[in-house]
Amino acid sequence: MIIHDYKLIFVHIPRTGGGSVQHALINSLGEQGNYIMNTRHATLQQIIHTSNQDVSDYKVVTFVRDPWKRAVSGLINSPGHTDMKSFLTEPPMPQIDYLSGSHPDFIGRFEDIQHDFDHLCQDVLGIDKIKLPHHNKSDYEHKYFLEWLTGPDKLMIDDIYQPDIQTFNYEFSMFPEEADPTIYCCINGCGED
């Protein structure tokens, strides 16, 4: 999404909360934004090519997400796939590839989405904080996300999304902070034939 009046390009990477961010910005800025909207899930270069104006001095912003949880969210929201192995045969593009080698002016994290969105509003856009709606919510609880992964699945995600893991400094945690450590999934490949 391009918001010309704010000289802003929002790169909406799939499964990172971008629908909520985009919805909140549109509702808050109203008609004053002068938008180009047909850029959902487009790369930065694709977005730039949709504009008939020079956007070289625009700020580029995006949100990213833990690659393992993003993969689980993608699987759950991908019709026709029942397991991670089949989902990863044609995996979603790494998040870094949406940025086309650029260095965005702001990168928020899904894990701290409201806090980071507040920072985007106040410090980047110069507008009041906006309460984010929750669009496209995955139908699983984050504390149980590991139930969707086997050991080989985790290793495939490590390999496919290594650029995201390194660039955005993500580390795999078997038991996220909010998780109940007594719940164990097959992270070591148990139950595999």
N, C-alpha and C positions, 0 to 999 in steps of 0.2 A: 504494500500500500504506500502510495506517495501522498503526503499532505503538503501541498505547495506553500500554503500560507505560513506553515511552520518550518519550511525547508527541511522536511523529515522524510526518510524512507524507512519503512518498517518491513523487515524481511520476516515473513511468517513461515517458520520452519514447522512441518507437521509434528503433532503430538507434543508440543511445548507450551501449550496455553495460549497460542497466538490468536485463536478465535475469540477468547475472552478479552485479550488486549485490544484487538481490532474493534470489537463491539463497544468496549468502554470508551475508546478514543472517539469513535463516530458519534456515540450518544452524547459525550461531553462537549465536543467541539462543534457539533451541529453543522449547519450549512457553512460556517466560516472557514472550514478546513480546506476547501478546494481540492478534492481527492481524486486520485486515480485508484479505482478499487479492484480491477480485474487481475490482481497479482497474488492471490492466495496460493501459497506453496510454491511460488516462483523463486528462482535464484535472484541474487542481486543484479546480475547482468540482464536477466530477462525483465526485471522491473525497470531498470534504467532504459531499456529499449522501448518500453511502453510509453515513455514520456516524450512529449513534443517540446519540452523545455530543457534547458541546460540544468542538470542536477548535480554538477560536480562539486558544488559547495554545500550540498545538503548533508545533514547528519544521518548516519546509518545506524539503526538500532535493531536489536533482535533479542529473542529469548532462546535459551538452550535448556536441555534436560539430560539428566543421568542417562547414559546410553542403554543400560540394561533395563531400566524402567520404561524408557521410551520404546524399546523393542517389545516389551510385554504389552504396553498400551497399544502399540501398532498391531500386534497379533490379535488382541481382543477385539479390536475394531476393524479387522480385515476379514470380510466374508470369504468363506472357502478354505480358510486355514484353521486346522485344529491343533497344530502343535508348532513349536518354535522352529523345528528343523524345516518343515515345509514353508513356513513364513520367510525364513532366511534364504531360501533358494533364489529369491529375487528381493533382496533386502531394500528397505528404504535408503535413500541416499544419506551418507553421513552429513551431519549438521554443518560441518565446516565447508562442505561443497556448496551450500546455499550462499555462502559469503563470497565466493568467487575470488579468493585470495586477498580480499580487502581486510582492513582492520577497522571493525565497526567502532563508532564513537561510544556506543553503550551496548553491553551484553548483560541481560538479566538472566536469572536462573529460575526455572520452573519451581525448584525446591524452596525458593524464597520469593515467589512471584508477587505477592502483594507488596512486600517491602521494596523489592526492586522496581515494581511499577510505580510506587510512590516516588521513588528517586527519579525515575524517568519523567514523571509529570512535573515535579517541582524543579528539579535541577537542569533537566534537558529542555523541556517544553515551556517551563515557567508558568505552569497552571496549577490549580489546587489539586490535592490528592483526589483520586477517584476510587471508589470501591469496585473491585473487579467482579463481574458476574462469572458464573462457571458454565461455560459452553463446552459441548463435546466431551463430557465427563466419561472416563472409562468405567466400566462396570466391574471394578475389583477394588479391594482395599489395599493400599500401599503396603501395609504391614505384612500382607500375604503374597506379595509379588513373587517371592522366591518359589512358591509352589508351581509357578509356570515355567521354571527353568530346571534343566538337568545340567550336569557338569559339562557335557559336550556343547549344550546350548550356550552356556556362559562363555566357553572358549571361542565359539564361533562369533559371538558378539564382541568379545575382546579383539579378535582379529579384524572383523569388518569395520568396527568403529574405533580402532586404535588412534586414528587422527583426532577424533573428538575427545577421547579419553585424555590424550596428551595435551591438546590445545586448551581444553576447558578445565583441566586439572580434576578430573573425576577419578574416584577410587571405588572399587566394588566393595560393598559392605554386605556381609552375609546377613547381618541382623541390623537393619536400619534403626535409628534411634527410637522410633515409635513402635517397633516390632516387639513381639513377645518372643524372647530367645528360646522358649520351650517348644516353639513351633519349628520344626526342621523339615526342609524339603530335600529333594534329591540332588543337592548341589554336586555331589561326588559321583553322580551317575547311577545311583541305586535304582533298581527296577528296569534297567536297560537290558535288552536281550543280547 
